[in-house]
Amino acid sequence: MSHYAVVAPPLYSHWQALQALAQALIDRGHQVTFIHQAEAGALLNDPRIAFQPVGEDSHPPGSLARTLRLAASPAGMSLFALIKDMSRATDMLCRELPRVLKQLRVDGLIVDQMEAAGGLVAEGMALPFVSVACALPVNREPGLPLPVMSFGYGTDQRAQKLFRTSQRIYDWMMRSHGRVIARHAERFGLAPRMGLHECLSPLAQISQTVPALDFPRHALPAHFYQVGPLRPTTTERRFWPLLSSRPFVFASLGTLQGHRFRLFKTIARACRRLHVQLLIAHCGGLTPGQEAELEACGAYWVTDFADQLSVLQQAQAVITHGGLNTVADAVSSSTPILAVPIAFDQPGVASRVVWNGLGRRVSRFASSKTMAKQLAALLQDKGCHSRMKEAQRQLSQAGGAQRAADIVEQALGSRSERIKATG
C-alpha cells in the first residue's frame, strides 16, 4: 500500500474535509501523514492519521493562534498581515518539505489548492500529487469572477470588465505571496508562476462542489472531478427536540466567525420578529453571558456545537456565513439558505447560492427588520425547495470521500508503482 502526505493550510474546515479523505484511504490500507507547523496537529482527531511537525524555528508556539485571529477579522491591515502569514507558511513549507518527504518516503501528495507549497515541492521532486479544493476552486476561467469576489454571474461587457479589474486588484494584494511562489518555482527549476491557480495538479483535481454550487463553467480540465462534500461515513444522528410546530431555523457562522456577537443578535431579533424557533451554534466563540443575551433577544437555544447534519435535516432554513461546508450540508439536507457572507470565498459562495436559486443573500450589516424580510421570503419560496432537490440529487450522486479516494489511488498509486518499478 502507499504512503500519502497531506499539505494544507491549518484551517479547521479544510483539515476536517481532508481528514475524511484520509480516513477513506486508511480504511483501504494506505498510510497518511499530515505535515505542517506543530500546533496544527490539534486539528486532527483520528489517531490513525500521522502528523509530522515542521517549521519549529519559523513557526513557534502561538504563531497559529495569531494567524487564526487575523483570519477571524480579515479587514484593513489585518488582511495584509494575514497574507504575509500565508506567505511565510508557504515559504517555510517549500524549505522544509523536501527533506521531510524524503525522510517519510512518501509515494505522493494530497495538496489543498490554497497551499501552493505542496504543488511546487511535488513538481520539484518529481512526486505525483493531487489537488483538492476544500473551498471554492481557484481554477481561473475567462469570463468568471474569482471565488473571493461577491459579483453575480454576468456575460455583458460591464460584468466582464468588472471581473478583469477585480482580478488585477486581487493579484496586486496577493503580490507578496506571489513573490514567494515565483522564487521557489525558480529554485525548483519549474516554469515561472505567481498564483495558486498555477500550482495545481496535472494528474487530478478534486472539488467539494457540484455544478449546482458554482457558476456555469466551460474550461475546467479533463482531470477535474466534482465529488461533493468530503465527509466521514456515519449513520449516527442526534436530533434537536423541537418545542412547537413553528418553523425551525439554524444559524451558524463557522469556526472562525463564531465570535460575531452583534451579528448573532441581529439574527436572533430577526427570528423573533417572525416567531420562529432559532438554534444558534457559535463554535465556542461566545461567553455564557453572551449566550444568555442571545436567548433574551429571541434565540430559543444557543450552544457551542451542534450536530450540523442532524439539525439541518430538521430545519426549514439555515442562516450561514456562506462557508462551502455549511452550504453543501444544507443542500444535502435540502435546507434553503440565507447567506450572510463575511470574508474569503464566502461572498463568492453566496453569489452562487443566489444564482442557482438555492437561497437568498443579505448583508452582515443589515438591520434585523431587513434580515427578517429576507428570511420570511425564503421560508415562503416554494420554488427554492424544488431547486434544492435537483442540487441534492447532484450531491448524492457525486461520490464524496469514497470517490475522492478512488481518484487519489488511480492518480497517485499507478504513478508510484511506476516509480518503484524503475527505481
C-alpha positions as CSV (number, residue, x, y, z in Angstrom):
1,M,0.0,0.0,0.0
2,S,1.0,3.6,-0.5
3,H,2.1,6.4,1.9
4,Y,0.5,9.8,1.1
5,A,1.4,13.1,2.6
6,V,-1.3,15.9,3.0
7,V,-0.3,19.5,2.8
8,A,-3.0,22.1,3.6
9,P,-3.4,25.5,5.3
10,P,-4.1,24.9,9.1
11,L,-7.8,25.7,8.9
12,Y,-10.3,23.5,10.8
13,S,-12.8,23.1,7.9
14,H,-10.1,22.3,5.4
15,W,-8.4,19.7,7.7
16,Q,-11.8,18.1,8.5
17,A,-12.5,17.6,4.8
18,L,-9.1,16.2,4.1
19,Q,-9.3,14.0,7.2
20,A,-12.4,12.4,5.8
21,L,-10.5,11.6,2.6
22,A,-7.5,10.3,4.7
23,Q,-9.9,8.1,6.6
24,A,-11.2,6.6,3.4
25,L,-7.7,5.9,2.2
26,I,-6.6,4.4,5.6
27,D,-9.6,2.1,5.5
28,R,-8.2,0.8,2.2
29,G,-4.8,0.1,3.8
30,H,-2.9,3.2,3.0
31,Q,-0.8,5.4,5.3
32,V,-1.5,9.1,5.5
33,T,0.6,11.8,7.2
34,F,-0.4,15.5,7.5
35,I,2.6,17.9,7.5
36,H,2.6,21.4,8.9
37,Q,3.6,23.5,11.9
38,A,3.4,21.7,15.3
39,E,0.2,23.4,16.5
40,A,-1.8,22.3,13.5
41,G,-1.7,18.7,14.8
42,A,-4.5,19.6,17.2
43,L,-6.8,19.9,14.1
44,L,-6.8,16.1,13.7
45,N,-8.9,13.8,15.8
46,D,-8.2,10.4,14.3
47,P,-5.2,8.6,15.9
48,R,-4.7,6.5,12.8
49,I,-3.6,9.6,10.9
50,A,0.1,10.5,11.4
51,F,1.3,14.1,11.8
52,Q,4.7,15.4,11.1
53,P,5.6,18.9,12.5
54,V,7.8,21.2,10.6
55,G,9.0,24.8,10.9
56,E,9.8,24.8,14.6
57,D,12.1,27.8,14.2
58,S,10.0,30.0,12.0
59,H,6.6,29.0,13.4
60,P,6.9,28.7,17.2
61,P,4.0,28.1,19.7
62,G,1.5,30.9,19.4
63,S,2.0,31.6,15.7
64,L,-1.0,29.6,14.6
65,A,-3.3,31.3,17.1
66,R,-2.1,34.7,15.7
67,T,-2.9,33.6,12.2
68,L,-6.4,32.4,13.2
69,R,-7.1,35.7,15.0
70,L,-6.2,37.6,11.7
71,A,-8.4,35.2,9.7
72,A,-11.3,35.8,12.1
73,S,-11.3,39.5,11.3
74,P,-9.7,39.9,7.8
75,A,-10.2,43.6,7.2
76,G,-7.9,46.5,6.6
77,M,-4.3,46.0,7.8
78,S,-5.3,42.6,9.3
79,L,-5.9,41.3,5.8
80,F,-2.4,42.3,4.6
81,A,-1.0,40.8,7.8
82,L,-2.9,37.6,7.1
83,I,-1.5,37.5,3.5
84,K,2.0,37.9,5.0
85,D,1.4,35.0,7.3
86,M,0.2,32.9,4.4
87,S,3.4,33.8,2.5
88,R,5.6,32.8,5.4
89,A,3.8,29.5,5.7
90,T,4.3,28.8,2.0
91,D,8.0,29.8,2.3
92,M,8.5,27.6,5.3
93,L,6.9,24.6,3.7
94,C,8.9,25.0,0.5
95,R,12.0,24.9,2.5
96,E,11.1,22.1,4.9
97,L,9.0,19.7,2.8
98,P,11.8,18.3,0.5
99,R,13.8,16.9,3.5
100,V,10.7,15.6,5.3
101,L,9.1,13.9,2.2
102,K,12.4,12.1,1.6
103,Q,12.6,11.1,5.2
104,L,9.0,9.8,5.2
105,R,9.4,8.0,1.9
106,V,6.0,9.2,0.6
107,D,4.6,7.9,-2.7
108,G,2.6,11.0,-3.5
109,L,0.9,14.2,-2.1
110,I,-2.6,15.3,-1.5
111,V,-2.5,19.1,-1.6
112,D,-5.1,21.7,-0.7
113,Q,-5.5,24.2,-3.5
114,M,-5.0,27.0,-1.0
115,E,-1.4,26.0,-0.2
116,A,0.9,26.4,-3.2
117,A,3.9,24.8,-1.5
118,G,2.6,21.3,-1.9
119,G,2.4,21.5,-5.6
120,L,5.6,23.4,-6.0
121,V,7.6,20.9,-3.9
122,A,5.9,17.9,-5.5
123,E,6.8,19.1,-9.0
124,G,10.3,20.0,-8.0
125,M,10.8,16.5,-6.6
126,A,9.0,14.7,-9.4
127,L,6.4,13.3,-7.0
128,P,2.9,12.8,-8.2
129,F,0.2,14.9,-6.4
130,V,-3.5,15.5,-6.4
131,S,-5.1,19.0,-5.8
132,V,-8.1,19.3,-3.6
133,A,-10.4,22.3,-3.5
134,C,-11.8,22.4,0.1
135,A,-13.2,25.9,-0.6
136,L,-14.4,27.2,-4.0
137,P,-12.0,26.1,-6.7
138,V,-9.2,28.6,-7.5
139,N,-9.2,27.4,-11.2
140,R,-9.5,30.6,-13.2
141,E,-11.7,30.8,-16.3
142,P,-12.2,33.7,-18.7
143,G,-15.5,35.4,-18.0
144,L,-15.9,34.3,-14.4
145,P,-15.3,36.3,-11.2
146,L,-12.7,35.0,-8.8
147,P,-14.2,32.9,-6.0
148,V,-13.3,35.6,-3.4
149,M,-15.4,38.2,-5.2
150,S,-19.1,38.9,-4.5
151,F,-20.2,39.5,-8.1
152,G,-23.0,37.6,-9.6
153,Y,-22.7,35.8,-12.9
154,G,-22.7,38.0,-16.0
155,T,-21.7,37.9,-19.6
156,D,-22.3,41.5,-20.6
157,Q,-19.4,43.9,-21.2
158,R,-19.8,45.7,-17.9
159,A,-19.6,42.5,-15.9
160,Q,-16.6,41.2,-17.8
161,K,-14.7,44.5,-17.2
162,L,-15.6,44.3,-13.6
163,F,-14.3,40.7,-13.3
164,R,-11.0,41.6,-15.1
165,T,-10.4,44.7,-12.9
166,S,-11.1,42.9,-9.7
167,Q,-8.7,40.1,-10.7
168,R,-5.9,42.6,-11.2
169,I,-6.7,44.2,-7.7
170,Y,-6.6,40.7,-6.1
171,D,-3.3,39.8,-7.8
172,W,-1.8,43.1,-6.5
173,M,-3.0,42.4,-3.0
174,M,-1.5,38.9,-3.1
175,R,1.8,40.1,-4.6
176,S,3.9,39.2,-1.5
177,H,2.6,35.6,-1.7
178,G,3.1,35.6,-5.5
179,R,6.8,36.6,-5.0
180,V,7.3,33.6,-2.7
181,I,5.7,31.2,-5.2
182,A,7.8,32.7,-8.0
183,R,11.1,32.4,-6.0
184,H,10.6,28.8,-5.1
185,A,9.4,27.9,-8.6
186,E,12.7,29.2,-9.9
187,R,14.6,27.4,-7.2
188,F,13.0,24.1,-8.1
189,G,13.6,24.6,-11.8
190,L,10.0,25.0,-12.7
191,A,8.2,27.2,-15.2
192,P,7.5,30.8,-13.9
193,R,4.3,31.2,-11.9
194,M,2.9,33.6,-9.2
195,G,-0.6,32.3,-8.3
196,L,-2.3,29.5,-6.5
197,H,-4.1,28.6,-9.8
198,E,-0.7,27.9,-11.4
199,C,0.2,25.3,-8.8
200,L,-2.5,22.7,-9.4
201,S,-2.1,19.0,-10.2
202,P,-1.7,17.9,-13.9
203,L,-3.0,14.4,-12.7
204,A,-6.2,15.0,-10.8
205,Q,-8.0,17.9,-9.2
206,I,-10.8,17.2,-6.7
207,S,-13.5,19.7,-5.7
208,Q,-16.2,19.6,-3.0
209,T,-18.5,21.4,-5.4
210,V,-21.1,20.1,-7.9
211,P,-22.5,22.2,-10.9
212,A,-25.4,23.4,-8.7
213,L,-22.9,25.0,-6.3
214,D,-21.0,27.0,-9.0
215,F,-21.4,29.4,-11.9
216,P,-21.5,27.8,-15.4
217,R,-18.0,26.6,-16.3
218,H,-16.7,25.7,-19.7
219,A,-12.9,25.5,-19.3
220,L,-12.3,23.0,-16.5
221,P,-9.5,20.5,-17.2
222,A,-10.5,16.9,-18.1
223,H,-8.9,15.7,-14.8
224,F,-11.2,18.0,-12.7
225,Y,-13.6,15.9,-10.6
226,Q,-16.6,17.3,-8.6
227,V,-17.2,14.8,-5.8
228,G,-19.3,16.8,-3.4
229,P,-18.6,17.1,0.4
230,L,-15.7,15.1,1.9
231,R,-17.3,13.7,5.0
232,P,-16.7,10.6,7.1
233,T,-19.3,7.8,6.7
234,T,-21.6,7.8,9.7
235,T,-25.0,6.6,10.5
236,E,-25.4,8.2,13.9
237,R,-27.5,11.3,14.0
238,R,-28.7,13.4,17.0
239,F,-31.9,15.4,16.5
240,W,-32.8,18.6,18.3
241,P,-36.0,18.4,20.4
242,L,-38.4,21.0,18.9
243,L,-40.8,22.6,21.2
244,S,-43.7,23.6,18.8
245,S,-44.8,23.5,15.2
246,R,-43.3,26.9,14.5
247,P,-40.6,27.0,11.7
248,F,-37.2,25.9,12.9
249,V,-34.1,27.9,11.8
250,F,-30.5,27.0,12.4
251,A,-27.8,29.7,12.4
252,S,-24.0,29.2,12.3
253,L,-21.1,31.4,11.3
254,G,-18.5,28.7,11.3
255,T,-15.4,28.1,13.4
256,L,-13.6,31.4,12.5
257,Q,-16.6,33.7,12.7
258,G,-18.4,32.3,15.7
259,H,-17.3,35.3,17.9
260,R,-19.5,37.8,16.0
261,F,-21.9,38.5,18.8
262,R,-23.5,41.6,17.3
263,L,-24.4,39.7,14.1
264,F,-25.9,36.9,16.1
265,K,-28.0,39.4,18.0
266,T,-29.3,40.7,14.6
267,I,-30.2,37.2,13.6
268,A,-31.9,36.5,16.9
269,R,-34.0,39.7,16.7
270,A,-34.9,38.9,13.1
271,C,-36.2,35.4,14.1
272,R,-38.1,36.9,17.0
273,R,-39.9,39.2,14.5
274,L,-41.1,36.1,12.6
275,H,-41.8,34.0,15.7
276,V,-39.6,31.1,14.5
277,Q,-37.6,28.7,16.6
278,L,-33.9,29.6,16.3
279,L,-30.9,27.5,17.3
280,I,-27.5,29.3,17.3
281,A,-24.3,27.3,17.2
282,H,-21.3,29.7,17.8
283,C,-18.5,27.1,17.7
284,G,-17.1,28.2,21.1
285,G,-16.8,31.9,20.1
286,L,-19.1,33.3,22.7
287,T,-19.2,33.5,26.5
288,P,-22.1,32.2,28.7
289,G,-23.2,35.7,29.3
290,Q,-23.5,36.4,25.6
291,E,-25.4,33.1,25.1
292,A,-27.9,34.3,27.7
293,E,-28.3,37.7,26.0
294,L,-28.9,36.0,22.7
295,E,-31.7,33.9,24.2
296,A,-33.2,37.2,25.6
297,C,-33.0,38.6,22.1
298,G,-35.1,35.8,20.6
299,A,-33.0,32.6,20.2
300,Y,-34.7,29.5,21.5
301,W,-31.4,27.7,22.1
302,V,-27.7,28.8,22.0
303,T,-24.9,26.3,22.1
304,D,-21.3,26.0,21.1
305,F,-21.5,23.0,18.8
306,A,-24.4,21.1,17.3
307,D,-24.5,18.0,15.0
308,Q,-24.9,20.1,11.9
309,L,-26.3,17.4,9.5
310,S,-28.9,16.4,12.0
311,V,-30.0,19.9,12.7
312,L,-30.2,20.8,9.0
313,Q,-32.5,17.8,8.4
314,Q,-34.9,19.3,10.8
315,A,-34.6,23.0,9.9
316,Q,-36.8,24.9,7.4
317,A,-33.9,27.3,6.7
318,V,-30.3,27.9,7.7
319,I,-28.6,31.3,8.2
320,T,-24.9,30.9,7.4
321,H,-21.8,32.9,6.7
322,G,-21.6,31.1,3.3
323,G,-18.9,28.7,4.1
324,L,-18.8,26.0,1.5
325,N,-19.1,23.2,4.0
326,T,-22.2,24.5,5.6
327,V,-23.8,25.3,2.3
328,A,-23.0,21.8,0.9
329,D,-24.5,20.3,4.1
330,A,-27.6,22.5,3.7
331,V,-28.0,21.3,0.1
332,S,-27.5,17.7,1.2
333,S,-30.5,18.1,3.5
334,S,-32.5,20.3,1.1
335,T,-32.5,23.2,3.5
336,P,-32.9,26.7,2.0
337,I,-30.1,29.1,2.7
338,L,-29.9,32.7,3.8
339,A,-26.3,33.6,3.3
340,V,-24.6,36.4,5.3
341,P,-21.1,36.4,3.8
342,I,-18.2,37.8,5.7
343,A,-14.8,37.1,4.1
344,F,-12.6,34.9,1.9
345,D,-14.7,32.8,-0.6
346,Q,-18.0,33.4,1.3
347,P,-19.2,36.3,-0.9
348,G,-18.5,34.0,-3.9
349,V,-20.4,31.1,-2.4
350,A,-23.3,33.4,-1.6
351,S,-23.4,34.7,-5.1
352,R,-23.5,31.1,-6.4
353,V,-26.3,30.2,-3.9
354,V,-28.4,33.0,-5.3
355,W,-27.6,32.3,-9.0
356,N,-28.6,28.7,-8.6
357,G,-31.8,29.6,-6.7
358,L,-30.8,27.8,-3.5
359,G,-31.5,30.7,-1.2
360,R,-31.0,34.4,-0.6
361,R,-28.3,36.7,0.4
362,V,-28.3,39.6,3.0
363,S,-25.6,42.0,4.1
364,R,-24.0,41.3,7.5
365,F,-24.7,45.0,8.2
366,A,-28.4,44.6,7.6
367,S,-30.9,45.5,10.2
368,S,-33.0,42.8,11.9
369,K,-36.0,44.1,10.0
370,T,-34.3,43.6,6.6
371,M,-33.0,40.2,7.7
372,A,-36.4,39.2,8.8
373,K,-37.9,40.2,5.5
374,Q,-35.4,38.1,3.6
375,L,-35.8,35.1,5.9
376,A,-39.6,35.3,5.5
377,A,-39.4,35.4,1.7
378,L,-37.0,32.4,1.9
379,L,-39.4,30.4,4.1
380,Q,-42.3,31.1,1.7
381,D,-40.3,30.3,-1.5
382,K,-41.8,27.0,-2.9
383,G,-39.5,27.1,-5.9
384,C,-36.4,27.1,-3.8
385,H,-37.4,23.6,-2.5
386,S,-37.7,22.2,-5.9
387,R,-34.3,23.6,-7.0
388,M,-32.8,22.3,-3.8
389,K,-34.0,18.8,-4.8
390,E,-32.0,18.9,-8.0
391,A,-28.9,20.2,-6.2
392,Q,-29.4,17.5,-3.6
393,R,-29.5,14.9,-6.3
394,Q,-26.2,16.1,-7.7
395,L,-24.6,15.9,-4.3
396,S,-26.0,12.4,-3.6
397,Q,-24.6,11.1,-6.9
398,A,-21.2,12.9,-6.7
399,G,-19.4,10.2,-4.6
400,G,-17.9,12.1,-1.7
401,A,-14.9,10.9,0.1
402,Q,-15.0,7.4,-1.3
403,R,-14.9,8.6,-4.9
404,A,-12.2,11.0,-4.0
405,A,-10.2,8.1,-2.6
406,D,-10.7,6.2,-5.9
407,I,-9.3,9.2,-7.8
408,V,-6.3,9.5,-5.4
409,E,-5.5,5.8,-5.8
410,Q,-5.8,6.0,-9.6
411,A,-3.8,9.2,-9.9
412,L,-1.1,8.5,-7.3
413,G,-1.0,4.8,-6.9
414,S,-0.3,4.0,-10.6
415,R,2.5,6.6,-10.8
416,S,4.1,5.4,-7.6
417,E,4.1,1.9,-8.9
418,R,6.0,3.0,-12.0
419,I,8.5,5.0,-9.9
420,K,9.2,1.9,-7.7
421,A,9.5,-0.3,-10.8
422,T,12.0,2.0,-12.4
423,G,13.8,3.0,-9.3
